[in-house]
Amino acid sequence: MVSLYLPIVKFILALKLEFSKPQLNHLFTLVHGIILCAGRKNITQIRNAARQDCHLSSITNFLNHAPWCVNRMQRRRMQFVIEKIRAKRMKNGDARRLVFFIVDDSYCKKEPSTKKMEALSFQYSHEDGKSIWCHCVVTAHVVSEGSSYAWDFRPYYREEYCTNHGLTFKSKNDLAVEMIEAFPATQDEQVYVLMDSWYTSEKIINSCNRKGFHVIAAVKTNRLICVSGVTISMADFAVQYLRKSDLRSVTVESQGTYWIYEYEGPLSEMENVKALLSWKDEYAPSSKPQVCLLCTDLSLDLVTIQRYYHVRWNIETGYRYFKELLGFDQYQLLSFEGIQRFWAIQYLTQNFLESQRQDWMKSDKHLTLGDVVYRIRQEYFGQIIVYVYQQALVKKPLFDILKHLKISA
């Protein structure tokens, strides 16, 4: 018989989710299927890829209606992640105790003809430059000690939807604050919250200050600074006053060369921060800065700020792996409770893959999540070949073998 992939089983059992045996079997099936299924994924394809004897209606019922607590799954998964990071730090003897907490949002697009799926709405996508029919999630990602884990998510609902369904409206910044305030950092850990310009606000920065976290984030060039008593936007200041002699050339490893003007002082509603007005590769006279970064840790130098902010791209590559590799946005469930449970299982799957990547990186330091998925699929395919060989030795009919493997002749 083709068995379940043992590391997945051990990973899920170690979380102590307090599931019944049938619920655990459904979870094993979904995690296996998400990893093994190539191409576009729906629940039927995920079930078939896992080759388990579960009826499709049982799996959809597990997602939509079964009595299990998704919040408990999230808490146990997060506890595993944080313990894994701290154990690796202790093993490496790293005294810096750096943690990067990255906030961003993502859209799960659906066809406008999709009407029966709950909680869909038109939302403006900056990537597409237009409003799209979708679900929106505000997400958090944790990077530390060379590990990169998807951490948490919060669904974002339009204010109109909240009014119609009796929900309390929360902005994307409100949802980001919830995740920041819930992050269980210890006093000896230095947390840097990384964001793009859409999340750089007084509310989030104050939330980080209360937690003792620092912020490194992009800011829009229309934000006001005060230079020699004159209040002016960063864009206007760069165009009207800056010259190349005012800038420093900074080379950041694996990123290239930047021309940077360093400012320290008030910025809009923030009292005292460090801001970097930067141009990549070449500076054009009287031009607006291509990127402006804000940093609340005044002790960091220019190279370190740029290097730390570059860590933010972990969440962007994380979205790509989620959507292209794991099918995060390819669900066809109608119930939004089922969709949120599916997302939670996707996060569980990503955390397993990252944990496995960390274990396998001892022999290959350049391993990616895609490499991990490929290796698991190859090992599973090897199990199938061994199973077919063993059945052939006992002269089992080919039809029965194909039926067991759910493969059509």
C-alpha positions as CSV (number, residue, x, y, z in Angstrom):
1,M,0.0,0.0,0.0
2,V,1.2,3.5,-0.8
3,S,1.6,5.2,2.6
4,L,1.3,8.8,3.7
5,Y,4.4,10.8,3.7
6,L,5.8,10.2,7.2
7,P,7.3,13.7,7.9
8,I,3.9,15.3,7.2
9,V,2.2,12.9,9.6
10,K,4.8,13.6,12.3
11,F,4.6,17.4,11.8
12,I,0.8,17.5,12.2
13,L,0.7,15.1,15.1
14,A,3.4,17.1,16.9
15,L,1.0,20.1,16.9
16,K,-1.4,18.3,19.2
17,L,-4.5,19.8,17.4
18,E,-7.0,17.7,19.4
19,F,-8.7,16.4,16.2
20,S,-10.7,13.2,16.1
21,K,-9.2,10.4,14.0
22,P,-11.4,11.1,10.9
23,Q,-10.6,14.8,11.1
24,L,-6.9,14.0,11.3
25,N,-7.3,11.8,8.2
26,H,-9.0,14.6,6.3
27,L,-6.2,17.0,7.3
28,F,-3.5,14.5,6.2
29,T,-5.3,14.2,2.9
30,L,-5.6,17.9,2.3
31,V,-1.9,18.7,3.2
32,H,-0.7,15.7,1.1
33,G,-2.9,16.7,-1.8
34,I,-1.9,20.3,-1.8
35,I,1.8,19.3,-2.0
36,L,1.4,16.5,-4.5
37,C,-1.1,18.1,-6.9
38,A,0.5,19.8,-9.8
39,G,-1.2,22.5,-11.9
40,R,-4.4,24.2,-10.8
41,K,-6.0,22.8,-7.7
42,N,-9.5,22.4,-6.4
43,I,-10.7,20.1,-3.6
44,T,-11.4,17.3,-6.0
45,Q,-8.0,17.4,-7.5
46,I,-6.3,17.7,-4.1
47,R,-8.2,14.7,-2.9
48,N,-7.3,12.7,-6.0
49,A,-3.6,13.6,-5.8
50,A,-3.5,12.3,-2.2
51,R,-4.9,8.9,-3.4
52,Q,-6.8,8.4,0.0
53,D,-10.1,6.7,0.4
54,C,-12.0,9.8,1.5
55,H,-15.3,10.7,-0.1
56,L,-15.3,14.2,-1.5
57,S,-18.4,15.2,0.5
58,S,-16.6,14.2,3.7
59,I,-13.7,16.5,2.9
60,T,-15.9,19.5,2.0
61,N,-17.9,18.9,5.1
62,F,-14.7,18.9,7.1
63,L,-13.9,22.3,5.7
64,N,-17.4,23.8,5.9
65,H,-19.2,22.4,8.9
66,A,-17.1,20.0,11.0
67,P,-16.7,21.0,14.7
68,W,-13.0,21.9,14.9
69,C,-11.3,25.1,16.0
70,V,-9.3,26.9,13.4
71,N,-8.0,29.3,16.0
72,R,-6.5,26.4,18.0
73,M,-4.8,25.2,14.8
74,Q,-3.4,28.7,14.2
75,R,-2.1,29.0,17.8
76,R,-0.4,25.6,17.8
77,R,1.1,26.2,14.4
78,M,2.5,29.6,15.4
79,Q,3.9,28.2,18.7
80,F,5.7,25.5,16.7
81,V,7.2,28.1,14.3
82,I,8.4,30.4,17.1
83,E,9.9,27.4,19.0
84,K,11.6,26.2,15.9
85,I,13.2,29.6,15.3
86,R,14.4,30.0,18.9
87,A,15.8,26.5,18.9
88,K,17.8,27.2,15.8
89,R,19.0,30.5,17.2
90,M,20.2,28.7,20.4
91,K,21.9,26.0,18.4
92,N,23.7,28.6,16.2
93,G,24.7,30.7,19.3
94,D,23.4,33.9,17.6
95,A,23.4,36.8,20.1
96,R,21.6,39.3,17.8
97,R,18.1,37.7,18.2
98,L,16.8,39.6,15.2
99,V,13.2,38.9,14.0
100,F,11.6,40.5,10.9
101,F,7.8,40.8,11.0
102,I,6.5,41.6,7.5
103,V,3.0,43.0,6.8
104,D,1.3,43.1,3.4
105,D,-1.9,42.2,1.7
106,S,-2.9,39.9,-1.2
107,Y,-5.9,39.3,-3.4
108,C,-7.5,36.1,-4.4
109,K,-9.1,36.9,-7.8
110,K,-12.3,35.3,-8.9
111,E,-14.3,35.6,-12.1
112,P,-17.1,38.3,-12.0
113,S,-19.5,35.5,-12.9
114,T,-18.8,33.9,-9.5
115,K,-21.8,35.0,-7.5
116,K,-22.6,32.3,-4.9
117,M,-19.2,32.4,-3.1
118,E,-19.5,34.3,0.1
119,A,-17.7,37.6,1.0
120,L,-16.6,38.4,-2.5
121,S,-16.4,42.1,-3.4
122,F,-14.8,44.5,-5.9
123,Q,-11.6,45.9,-4.4
124,Y,-8.9,48.0,-6.0
125,S,-5.7,46.2,-6.8
126,H,-2.6,48.3,-7.2
127,E,-0.9,45.4,-9.0
128,D,-3.7,45.3,-11.7
129,G,-4.4,49.0,-11.6
130,K,-8.1,48.4,-11.4
131,S,-10.9,47.0,-9.2
132,I,-11.1,43.2,-9.2
133,W,-13.7,40.7,-8.0
134,C,-11.9,39.0,-5.1
135,H,-11.2,38.1,-1.5
136,C,-8.6,40.2,0.2
137,V,-6.3,39.1,3.0
138,V,-3.9,41.1,5.1
139,T,-1.0,38.8,6.0
140,A,2.1,38.6,8.2
141,H,5.3,36.8,7.5
142,V,8.2,36.1,9.9
143,V,11.8,35.8,8.9
144,S,14.6,35.0,11.4
145,E,17.7,32.8,11.5
146,G,17.5,32.1,7.8
147,S,13.9,30.8,8.2
148,S,11.0,32.3,6.3
149,Y,7.5,31.3,7.7
150,A,4.0,32.5,6.7
151,W,2.7,33.6,10.0
152,D,-0.9,34.9,10.1
153,F,-3.7,36.3,8.0
154,R,-6.9,38.4,8.5
155,P,-9.7,38.7,5.9
156,Y,-10.4,42.3,4.9
157,Y,-14.1,43.2,4.2
158,R,-15.3,46.4,2.6
159,E,-17.2,48.7,4.9
160,E,-20.4,48.2,2.8
161,Y,-20.1,44.4,3.3
162,C,-19.6,44.8,7.1
163,T,-22.7,47.1,7.3
164,N,-24.9,44.6,5.4
165,H,-23.7,41.6,7.4
166,G,-23.6,43.2,10.9
167,L,-19.8,43.1,11.2
168,T,-17.5,45.7,12.8
169,F,-15.5,47.3,10.0
170,K,-11.7,47.1,10.3
171,S,-9.4,48.9,8.0
172,K,-6.3,47.1,6.6
173,N,-4.2,49.1,9.1
174,D,-6.5,47.9,12.0
175,L,-5.9,44.3,10.9
176,A,-2.2,44.8,10.7
177,V,-2.2,46.3,14.2
178,E,-4.0,43.2,15.5
179,M,-1.3,40.9,14.1
180,I,1.5,43.1,15.4
181,E,0.1,43.3,18.9
182,A,-0.5,39.5,19.0
183,F,3.1,38.6,18.0
184,P,4.7,36.9,21.0
185,A,8.2,38.4,21.0
186,T,10.4,38.1,24.1
187,Q,12.1,41.1,25.7
188,D,15.5,40.0,24.4
189,E,14.3,39.8,20.7
190,Q,14.7,42.8,18.5
191,V,11.7,42.9,16.1
192,Y,11.7,45.0,12.9
193,V,8.3,45.5,11.3
194,L,8.7,45.8,7.5
195,M,6.0,47.3,5.3
196,D,5.4,49.0,2.0
197,S,4.1,52.6,1.8
198,W,0.4,51.6,2.0
199,Y,0.8,50.5,5.6
200,T,3.1,53.3,6.9
201,S,0.8,55.2,9.3
202,E,0.9,56.8,12.7
203,K,-1.4,54.1,14.0
204,I,0.9,51.2,13.1
205,I,4.0,52.9,14.2
206,N,2.5,53.7,17.6
207,S,1.4,50.1,17.9
208,C,5.0,49.0,17.2
209,N,6.4,51.5,19.7
210,R,4.1,50.1,22.4
211,K,5.5,46.6,21.7
212,G,9.1,47.8,21.6
213,F,9.4,47.0,17.9
214,H,11.2,49.1,15.3
215,V,9.8,50.0,11.9
216,I,11.5,50.0,8.5
217,A,9.1,50.9,5.8
218,A,8.7,52.6,2.5
219,V,7.0,56.1,2.6
220,K,5.4,58.1,-0.2
221,T,7.4,61.0,-1.4
222,N,4.6,63.5,-0.6
223,R,5.3,63.1,3.1
224,L,6.4,66.3,4.9
225,I,9.8,66.7,6.5
226,C,11.3,69.7,8.3
227,V,14.7,70.9,7.1
228,S,16.3,73.9,8.9
229,G,12.8,75.0,10.1
230,V,11.2,74.7,6.6
231,T,8.4,72.2,6.2
232,I,8.4,70.6,2.7
233,S,7.5,67.4,1.0
234,M,10.4,65.0,0.4
235,A,9.7,65.1,-3.4
236,D,9.9,68.9,-3.5
237,F,12.9,69.0,-1.2
238,A,14.8,66.6,-3.6
239,V,13.8,68.5,-6.7
240,Q,14.5,72.0,-5.4
241,Y,17.5,71.6,-3.0
242,L,19.4,68.4,-3.4
243,R,22.5,68.1,-5.5
244,K,24.6,65.0,-6.2
245,S,27.3,66.3,-3.8
246,D,24.7,66.0,-1.0
247,L,24.2,62.3,-1.6
248,R,26.2,59.2,-0.5
249,S,27.0,56.3,-2.8
250,V,26.1,53.1,-1.0
251,T,26.6,49.6,-2.3
252,V,24.4,46.9,-0.8
253,E,25.4,43.3,-1.3
254,S,23.2,41.5,-3.9
255,Q,21.2,44.7,-4.4
256,G,23.5,47.1,-6.2
257,T,24.4,50.8,-5.7
258,Y,22.2,53.5,-4.4
259,W,22.6,57.3,-4.2
260,I,21.2,58.2,-0.8
261,Y,20.4,61.4,1.1
262,E,20.0,60.7,4.9
263,Y,17.5,62.8,6.9
264,E,16.8,62.7,10.6
265,G,14.0,64.5,12.2
266,P,10.2,64.8,12.2
267,L,8.3,63.2,9.2
268,S,4.6,64.0,8.9
269,E,3.0,62.9,12.2
270,M,6.1,61.1,13.4
271,E,8.4,63.0,15.8
272,N,11.9,61.8,15.1
273,V,12.8,59.2,12.6
274,K,15.5,58.5,10.0
275,A,14.5,58.8,6.4
276,L,16.5,57.7,3.3
277,L,15.8,59.4,0.0
278,S,17.3,57.1,-2.6
279,W,18.0,56.6,-6.3
280,K,19.1,53.3,-7.7
281,D,22.3,53.1,-9.8
282,E,22.2,56.7,-11.1
283,Y,21.1,60.1,-9.8
284,A,19.4,62.5,-12.2
285,P,19.6,66.2,-11.2
286,S,16.4,67.8,-9.9
287,S,14.6,64.4,-9.8
288,K,12.2,62.9,-7.3
289,P,13.6,60.0,-5.2
290,Q,12.7,56.6,-6.5
291,V,12.3,55.1,-3.1
292,C,12.0,56.7,0.4
293,L,12.5,54.6,3.4
294,L,11.6,55.3,7.0
295,C,13.4,53.8,10.0
296,T,12.6,54.3,13.7
297,D,15.9,52.8,14.8
298,L,18.2,55.7,14.7
299,S,21.3,53.6,15.5
300,L,21.2,51.8,12.1
301,D,23.5,52.8,9.3
302,L,22.4,53.3,5.7
303,V,23.6,49.9,4.4
304,T,21.9,48.0,7.3
305,I,18.6,49.8,6.7
306,Q,18.7,49.0,3.0
307,R,19.7,45.4,3.8
308,Y,17.0,44.9,6.4
309,Y,14.3,46.4,4.2
310,H,15.2,44.0,1.4
311,V,14.1,41.1,3.7
312,R,10.5,42.3,3.0
313,W,10.7,40.5,-0.4
314,N,10.3,37.3,1.5
315,I,6.5,38.0,1.7
316,E,6.4,38.7,-2.1
317,T,8.1,35.4,-2.9
318,G,5.9,33.8,-0.3
319,Y,2.7,34.9,-2.2
320,R,4.2,33.5,-5.4
321,Y,4.8,30.1,-3.8
322,F,1.3,30.2,-2.1
323,K,-0.5,30.9,-5.4
324,E,1.6,29.1,-8.0
325,L,2.8,26.1,-6.0
326,L,0.1,25.5,-3.3
327,G,-3.1,26.9,-5.0
328,F,-3.9,29.4,-2.2
329,D,-6.3,31.3,-4.5
330,Q,-7.7,28.4,-6.5
331,Y,-10.4,27.3,-4.1
332,Q,-14.0,26.8,-5.3
333,L,-15.7,26.6,-1.9
334,L,-18.8,28.7,-1.4
335,S,-18.8,29.0,2.4
336,F,-16.4,31.7,3.6
337,E,-15.9,29.7,6.8
338,G,-14.7,26.8,4.6
339,I,-12.4,29.2,2.7
340,Q,-10.8,30.6,5.9
341,R,-10.2,27.0,7.1
342,F,-8.7,26.2,3.7
343,W,-6.3,29.2,4.1
344,A,-5.4,28.0,7.6
345,I,-4.5,24.6,6.1
346,Q,-2.4,26.4,3.4
347,Y,-0.5,28.2,6.1
348,L,0.1,24.9,7.9
349,T,1.3,23.4,4.6
350,Q,3.7,26.3,4.0
351,N,5.1,26.0,7.6
352,F,5.7,22.2,7.1
353,L,7.5,22.8,3.8
354,E,9.7,25.6,5.3
355,S,10.5,23.4,8.3
356,Q,11.4,20.6,5.9
357,R,13.5,23.0,3.9
358,Q,15.4,24.0,7.1
359,D,16.2,20.3,7.8
360,W,17.3,19.6,4.3
361,M,19.4,22.7,3.9
362,K,22.1,21.0,5.9
363,S,23.1,19.3,2.7
364,D,21.9,22.0,0.2
365,K,22.1,25.6,1.4
366,H,20.3,26.9,-1.8
367,L,17.2,24.8,-1.4
368,T,13.9,26.6,-2.2
369,L,10.3,25.7,-1.3
370,G,9.8,24.6,-4.9
371,D,12.8,22.2,-4.5
372,V,11.2,20.8,-1.4
373,V,7.9,20.1,-3.1
374,Y,9.7,18.5,-6.1
375,R,11.6,16.2,-3.8
376,I,8.5,15.1,-1.9
377,R,6.7,14.4,-5.2
378,Q,9.6,12.4,-6.4
379,E,9.8,10.4,-3.2
380,Y,6.1,9.7,-3.3
381,F,6.3,8.7,-7.0
382,G,9.1,6.3,-5.9
383,Q,6.6,4.8,-3.3
384,I,4.1,4.2,-6.1
385,I,6.7,2.4,-8.3
386,V,7.7,0.1,-5.3
387,Y,4.0,-0.6,-4.6
388,V,3.3,-1.6,-8.2
389,Y,6.4,-3.8,-8.3
390,Q,5.3,-5.6,-5.1
391,Q,1.8,-6.1,-6.3
392,A,3.1,-7.5,-9.6
393,L,5.3,-10.0,-7.7
394,V,2.1,-11.5,-6.1
395,K,0.3,-11.4,-9.5
396,K,-2.3,-8.9,-8.5
397,P,-4.5,-7.9,-11.5
398,L,-3.4,-4.6,-13.2
399,F,-7.0,-3.4,-13.0
400,D,-7.0,-3.7,-9.2
401,I,-3.7,-1.9,-8.9
402,L,-4.9,1.0,-11.0
403,K,-8.2,1.2,-9.1
404,H,-6.3,1.4,-5.8
405,L,-4.1,4.1,-7.1
406,K,-7.1,5.9,-8.6
407,I,-5.5,5.9,-12.1
408,S,-7.6,5.3,-15.2
409,A,-6.3,2.7,-17.6
